[in-house]
Amino acid sequence: MPELDLSRSSVELTRMICDIPSVSGDETTLADAVTAAVGGLSHLDVHRNGDTIVARTDRGRAQRVVIAGHIDTVPINRNLPTRLVDIDGVPSLWGRGTVDMKAGVAVQLKLAAELTDPRVDVTWMWYDHEEVAAELNGLTRLARARPDLFTGDFAILGEPSNGQVEGGCNGNLRAIVRTHGVRAHSARAWVGENAIHAAAPALLRLAEYRPRTIAVEGLEYREGLNAVRVAGGIAGNVIPDLCEIEVNYRFAPNRSLDEAEAHVRDVFAGFEVEVVDRAAGARPGLDAPLAREFLAAVGAEPRPKYGWTDVARFSALGVPAVNYGPGDPSLAHHDEEAVPLAQIEDVERGLRAWLTR
C-alpha cells in the first residue's frame, strides 16, 4: 500500500496523493493510505465509512468547523504521474487531480496532522464519489449513517477557487424538453409530422433567453439556461417522431428548487418538460461570525461560486459553507490540469493562521 508522509511539505504531499490514481469508483487505495496516515494520530478520532474518512478533534471548544475535500478524480487521460512545470514563469504541479482537488486535500491532511490544539474543534472529511451521480457521493452515504458528524458552526470545502474564498454556490437543474411527431418515410414526409422541426421554437426560446445576474448577500451570481444535448431520429430515411432537448439551468441561490423548476416550465410553456435532476444552491453565509473571522484571517475578498459544489449539502443542514482551495476552477477536469505551487502554500498558510490565531 502506498504511504503518505504527512511531515512532508504540502506541495510534496499533493504530488504523493495525485500519483495514487483514484478515479471515481476506484478510491480504495488512496482511502487506505489516508486512513493509515491519520489513524495513528492520538489527537484525532477517526471514522471510516466505505472510502470516506472522518477525523475529528475533541478539545471541548465552543465551536466546531467542518473542513472537507473529495479524494476522487475524473478519468485519467495520459496526465499521470505528476510533474513539476513552469507555466508562463509560474512554478506549477501538472497532472490529474492537482486542481480538482487533491492539492486542497493535501493541505487539509497536513494541517490535520500538525494542528493538535486548534482554536476551534475541527471535523476533517475526505470523501469518495464526488465526480459522479449524487446518490453515490460519500457525503450522501455518510449523512444517512452518521448525520451527527456533520454538526458544525461553519464549513469549508477545499474546491479549487484560485486561493480565494467563494461563498455558497449556484443551484443546478436538468430537464428534458420533448416534442412528438409521426413517423413516415422521408420520401413522403407529408404523411408524417417531424418532431425535430417541432422543437425549433423551443431552441429559439433558448437562443433568445437572457440569463439574470442576481445579487445575494452582496455577491453577484450569474445564471445560465442552455441546451446541452439534442437527440432525435432513428434512421436517415425516416421522419422522426420524437425529439429531446436536454436543458441545464444554473440558478442563483436565492431561488428554491420549486421556484427554479417553475421558471424552467414557464420558459417552455406549451412543451412537455420532465425534470430529471435538481440540486439546491447555497447562500453565501458570510455573515456568520466564524465566516467573518475566516475572511479576515486569510485576507480574501469573497466571490460567488458559479458551479454547484457540496457546500450546498452543509447549507441545507443550516451550516454556512464556503469554497477555499488552490487551483483555477477553469482547469478542473482539463487534460492540462496544473496548480501553482504558491497557491498550495498560500492556502495552507491561510487555514493555519485562522485555525491557530
Helices and strands as residue ranges (DSSP letters): H 10-18, H 28-39, E 45-49, E 52-56, E 64-70, E 83-87, E 90-94, I 98-102, H 103-114, E 121-127, G 134-136, H 138-145, G 147-150, E 154-157, E 165-167, E 171-180, E 184-185, G 186-191, H 195-198, H 200-208, E 213-216, E 219-222, E 224-232, E 238-239, E 242-251, H 257-267, E 272-279, H 289-298, E 303-304, H 311-316, E 321-324, G 329-331, E 338-340, H 341-356
